[in-house]
Amino acid sequence: MSTATVRFDAPSGRYHLLLGGEVVGLADVVVGEAALRFVHTEVDPRLQGQGLAAVLVDGVLDDLAARWPGRPVVPVCSYVVRHFAKRPELAERMG
């Protein structure tokens, strides 16, 4: 399997998870004055169970930290809520 990468797609305003150059996942974040609301993630159903959703969430979180340092992330998407719960080191990013 090729390496998965996460990129922000400015025209759509979404994050894309790319695998072998193909978009296999999406994430949506609502940027607010006080916080960043992580509202949606999805991965191609054919690829679920391979840890790609975690790669997507971590990639988005890294990009958000670089673009808006110190602005808290509010997990709204149920997957993102569970991801934060499994990774206590992310608590400092949560709003």
C-alpha positions in Angstrom: 0.0 0.0 0.0 1.3 3.5 -0.8 1.6 6.2 1.8 -1.4 8.2 2.7 -1.1 12.0 2.8 -3.4 14.7 4.0 -3.8 18.0 2.0 -6.0 21.0 2.3 -7.9 21.7 -0.9 -8.5 25.4 -1.0 -11.1 25.4 -3.8 -13.4 23.0 -1.9 -12.4 24.2 1.6 -12.0 20.6 2.6 -9.1 18.3 3.7 -8.4 15.4 1.4 -6.8 12.1 2.3 -4.8 10.9 -0.7 -3.7 7.4 -1.3 -1.7 6.7 -4.5 -2.9 10.1 -5.8 -6.6 9.2 -5.4 -8.8 11.0 -2.9 -10.0 8.3 -0.5 -11.1 10.5 2.4 -12.5 13.9 3.3 -12.6 16.1 6.4 -14.5 19.3 7.2 -13.5 22.0 9.7 -15.4 25.1 10.5 -13.0 28.0 11.3 -14.4 30.3 14.0 -12.9 33.3 15.8 -12.5 31.4 19.1 -12.2 27.7 18.0 -12.0 25.3 15.1 -14.9 22.9 14.9 -14.0 19.5 13.4 -17.4 18.5 12.0 -16.9 15.7 9.6 -14.7 12.9 8.4 -15.2 10.1 5.9 -13.1 7.4 4.4 -13.9 5.3 1.4 -15.8 2.3 2.8 -13.6 -0.1 0.8 -10.6 1.1 2.9 -12.1 1.3 6.3 -10.4 -0.7 9.1 -6.9 0.2 7.9 -6.3 3.2 10.2 -6.8 5.7 7.4 -9.3 7.8 9.4 -6.7 8.2 12.1 -4.1 9.3 9.5 -6.7 11.8 8.2 -7.6 13.2 11.6 -3.9 13.5 12.7 -3.0 15.2 9.4 -5.8 17.7 9.8 -4.9 18.4 13.4 -1.2 19.0 12.4 -2.3 21.4 9.7 -4.7 23.3 12.0 -2.0 23.7 14.6 0.3 25.2 12.0 -2.3 27.5 10.5 -4.0 28.6 13.8 -1.5 28.0 16.6 -3.1 27.9 20.0 -6.7 27.9 18.7 -8.6 25.1 20.3 -10.3 22.3 18.3 -13.8 21.3 19.2 -14.5 17.7 18.1 -18.0 17.5 16.7 -17.7 14.5 14.4 -18.3 11.2 16.4 -15.1 9.7 15.0 -13.0 12.7 16.0 -14.5 12.6 19.5 -13.5 8.9 19.9 -10.0 9.8 18.4 -9.5 12.4 21.1 -10.7 10.0 23.8 -8.1 7.4 22.7 -5.3 9.9 22.5 -5.0 11.8 25.8 -2.0 13.8 24.5 -4.5 15.6 22.2 -6.4 17.0 25.2 -4.3 20.2 25.1 -5.7 20.9 21.6 -9.3 20.5 22.5 -11.6 23.4 23.2 
